[in-house]
Amino acid sequence: MAEKKYTVMVDDNFHYMDESERYKLNDFGTCEEATEACKRIVDEFLLGGHKPGISSDELWKQYTMFGEDPFIVTSDESCKFSAWDYAKERIKELTGQKE
């Protein structure tokens, strides 16, 4: 059986739906490695944009307008990652927003 490959591709939210702005980050051997790489990309943007007193809505707006949207390309149907879902959770953590 062939080993599965996990390729992380990255879209640019500022150029939504413009595949010419997409780039390949890397190939990974496991879903976990690929997921961690995706999380690092989202975290890097959110931590850079997080300022004391910023609202969760404002940070979300910044991310969806200007952040990067990494995703995993693989034949492994159990490997799923949504940058936007992850960003929503991280923003809640960073801004102290309650449910």
C-alpha positions in Angstrom: 0.0 0.0 0.0 1.3 3.4 -0.9 2.2 5.8 1.8 -0.2 8.7 2.1 1.1 12.2 1.4 -0.2 15.3 3.1 0.4 18.5 1.1 -0.2 21.9 2.7 -1.3 24.5 0.3 -1.9 28.1 1.3 -4.4 30.6 -0.1 -4.4 34.3 0.6 -7.6 35.7 2.0 -6.8 39.1 0.5 -6.9 37.5 -2.9 -9.9 35.3 -2.3 -10.6 32.7 -5.0 -7.4 33.8 -6.9 -5.5 30.5 -7.4 -2.5 32.4 -8.8 -1.9 33.6 -5.3 -1.9 30.1 -3.9 1.4 28.4 -2.9 2.6 25.0 -1.7 4.1 25.1 1.8 5.4 21.6 1.9 4.6 17.8 1.9 4.3 16.0 5.2 4.4 12.4 6.2 1.4 12.5 8.6 -1.8 14.4 9.0 -0.6 15.6 12.4 2.5 17.2 11.0 0.4 18.9 8.2 -2.2 20.1 10.7 0.5 21.6 13.0 2.0 23.4 10.0 -1.4 24.9 9.1 -2.0 26.0 12.8 1.4 27.7 12.8 0.5 29.8 9.8 -2.8 30.9 11.3 -1.2 31.5 14.8 1.6 33.6 13.2 -1.0 36.0 11.7 -3.3 36.1 14.8 -0.4 36.7 17.2 1.0 39.4 15.0 -2.4 41.1 14.8 -3.4 40.7 18.4 -3.1 43.9 20.4 -4.3 44.6 24.0 -7.9 45.5 23.9 -8.6 44.3 20.3 -12.1 42.8 20.0 -12.6 39.3 18.7 -14.7 40.7 15.9 -11.9 43.0 14.8 -9.2 40.3 14.9 -11.5 38.0 13.0 -12.1 40.7 10.4 -8.4 41.2 10.0 -7.8 37.5 9.6 -10.5 37.0 7.0 -9.4 40.0 5.0 -5.6 39.7 5.2 -4.6 36.3 6.7 -3.5 33.2 5.0 -5.8 30.2 4.6 -3.8 26.9 4.7 -5.4 23.6 3.8 -4.4 20.0 3.4 -4.5 18.1 0.2 -4.5 14.3 0.7 -6.2 11.1 -0.2 -6.7 10.5 3.6 -10.4 11.3 4.0 -10.0 11.4 7.8 -7.5 14.3 7.7 -9.5 17.5 7.9 -8.4 21.0 8.8 -10.3 24.3 8.5 -8.1 27.4 9.0 -11.2 29.5 9.5 -12.6 27.2 12.2 -9.2 27.1 13.9 -8.9 30.9 13.7 -12.3 31.3 15.4 -11.2 29.2 18.3 -7.8 30.8 18.7 -9.3 34.3 18.5 -11.6 33.4 21.4 -8.6 32.2 23.4 -6.5 35.3 22.6 -9.2 37.8 23.3 -10.7 36.0 26.3 -14.0 35.9 24.6 -16.5 33.6 26.3 -19.0 31.4 24.3 
